[in-house]
Amino acid sequence: MGARRARRLAQRFARAESAAQADGPACARGLGVTARVPSPTFALVNEYRGGRLPLWHLDLYRLATRAEIVAAGLEPYLCRPPGVVVVEWIERWMDQEPGPLAPGVRFRRVEIKTAGEAERRIVYEDFGG
């Protein structure tokens, strides 16, 4: 995903992608964050400031259920995001729709699917408003 597209998405929506396909680095670049953006697998969440909006990059791989995600203190990032949120393994939190969102919070679920060796198909659905 190009930085310009990521910037447009980041300005309007909390952002989540499926499984290991989240593109935190592209979203960070689109927001103007210059720091290195590694996967937060062991930390669960990495925070980046210094861009136009705060960016939180979550990785839910090590948490198997919604209850474990809540117990880890990650629910506020998923229900009332304080900026832009990129989530790896979002299916651990939601099946088809996100949990309850705070009034005014918009959520865009983005899936990047492999359509060929050098092709990707981006599918998204918006929630909230």
SULVENFEN-V809423 format. One record per run of one state. SS is the DSSP state (helix for helix, strand for strand, loop for the rest). FROM is the first residue (numbers start at 1). TO is the last residue. Records with the same first field share a line. If there is no record, write none. Layout:
SS->FROM-TO ; FROM-TO
This chain:
loop->1-2 ; 13-13 ; 18-18 ; 22-23 ; 32-44 ; 49-54 ; 60-65 ; 72-74 ; 80-83 ; 89-89 ; 93-105 ; 117-118 ; 129-129
helix->3-12 ; 19-21 ; 24-31 ; 66-71 ; 75-79 ; 90-92
strand->14-17 ; 45-48 ; 55-59 ; 84-88 ; 106-116 ; 119-128
